[in-house]
Amino acid sequence: MTASLLLPLVGIDEVFMAVIETHTAGSPMDEDIKWTNLSRQQIADLLSEKGIKVSVTVVDQLLWKHKFRKRKAVKSTACGSNEHRNEQFENIESLKQEYFAQRNPVISMDSKKKSS
């Protein structure tokens, strides 16, 4: 009898979860939302190192089965500067002073343009 037959049999799901365990993150607001920072090919390679050779298609199926989602890319650099950026703040301040002088209420609201 060979030594490999004496080892306990572990399913692909258990090996998959063990491989990505330290590479998993999730949403603090919803425990059902989780993702991994590993690429599909990296997961396939790690599974191969554990003796389970699979394609990235199988990795996709495992990710879907275990409810992993794709994480949207996050912008890491600033968009740059605009020479007229300060004008909007000066205009708001001017209007605010005018309304205060007329004893009108002023409401301040900060918002950002949603980029697509």
N, C-alpha and C positions, 0 to 999 in steps of 0.2 A: 504494500500500500504506500502511495507517495505522500509526501508531507502536505501537498496542496489539498488532498482529500480530507485531511484532518482539520483544516482551517474551517471556521464557521462560514457558511455561505451568506453573503451580504448582497441585497438587491441593488439595482441601479439607482433607485430613489435614495437609499441611505447613503451610497457613495457620492451621489450628486450633491446632497445636502451637506455632507461632510466637506466636500471640496470647496463649496462656496460659502461655508459658514463664516469664515473670517473676512469675507469680501461682500458681506450683505449689509445693507442699510435700509432704513424705512422711514415712513412719515411719522412724526411724533403725534400727529392729529388723528391718524387712522392706521391702526395696526395691521389692516389688511393690505396696505400699500407697502411693497418692499421692492428693492432692486439690488443689483450687483454691479460692481465696477469692473468686473471681468467681461471681456468680449466673448462672443459665442465660441470662437476658435480657441481662446485660452481655456475655456471650460472643457471643450473637447480634448485638448491636450492634457489637462490635469486628470481627466477621467481615464485617458489612455495610460498615463503613468500609474494609475491604480489598477490597470489591467482590463479596463472596459473601453474598447474602441468603438466610438460613435461618431456620426457626422454632425455637422452644425444643425442639420434639420432635426435630429433627435434632441439636441440641446435646446432648440426652440420649443419642442414639445414638452421637455422637462420644465423649462422656464414657465410655460403656460400652465402646465399641470400644477405647479407649486405656487402659482399666482404671482410670479414676478412680472413687473412692468418695466417698460422702457422709461428711462429717465430723460427728461428734456435737457438739452444742453444749456448751460448757464453762460451768459456773456461774461467774459473775464477782463475785458479792457474797456476803458472809458470811450465814449463816442467822440470825444474831441471837444474843442471849445468853439464858442460862437462869439464873434466880436460884439454882437448886439445883446448879449445875454443880460447884462446889467440894466438895460433900458426898461425891460418889463418890470423889474423890481422898483425902479425909480418911478415909473408910471403908477404902479400900485400905491406906492407911498404918497405920491402927490394926490391921488384920488382919496386916499384914506384921510389925509390932512384936511382936504376940502370938505368931506362929509363930517368929520369931527367938528370943524368950524361951524357948520350948519346944524350941529347937534343931532345929526342922524346916526343911527346905529351902523356899526361896521362889523361884518363877519369875515373872518379870515379862514380860508380853506386851501389846503395844500393838496395838489393832485399831480399825477404823472400821466403823460400820454402813454397809452398802451401800445407797445410796438408789436408788429405782427411778423 
